[in-house]
Amino acid sequence: MAYRNKVYVAFDGDNDMRYYDLMRAWRVKDEFDFNDAHDLHSARDSSTEESIKKSLMDRFNNSKLFILLVGEHTKYLTKFVKWEIEVAIRLKLPIVAVNLNKSRQEDDLLPAVLRSELHMVVAYDEDIMKYAMENWPIEDSNHRKRNESGGYYYPDSVYSKL
């Protein structure tokens, strides 16, 4: 069993790469410290689906948290993003769904596969994302102990405090 200290980030690589790149830039600029699972190794574009998924599983096996960047097209991505969500669910990773449209609650863009599963929804913003990364894993554990599921979100007071 690998030591789980990474954060796995899933997103629409064709449309939302700039949001992921900005997250990575926050690591350098600010104290937005996340140990990115994608730093382990990368699969080549020419790889087969099977080899890409194997590489992604290596990343999952080192991850303690799953972040899904939710953009306009995310819910329609069934080849890899849906598979990544299903793996995160199966591994019982704490899941943070980040709305790129800055909505603070679940909306129609969230992939259906995630709706009934335990997850936290936050707006795409450095401060609330950092807060969720630090706090949701503990909250997730508490919800799981009570066999709770579904989506959660932080009240406006948390955003104001940040």
Secondary structure, DSSP 4 states (H G I P E B T S, - for coil): -----EEEEE--TTT-HHHHHHHHHHHHHSS----BGGGS----TTS-HHHHHHHHHHHHTTEEEEEEEE-TTGGG-TTTHHHHHHHHHHTT--EEEEETT--SS--TTS-HHHHTS-EEEEES-HHHHHHHHHHHHHHHHHHHHTT--SEEE--HHHHHH-
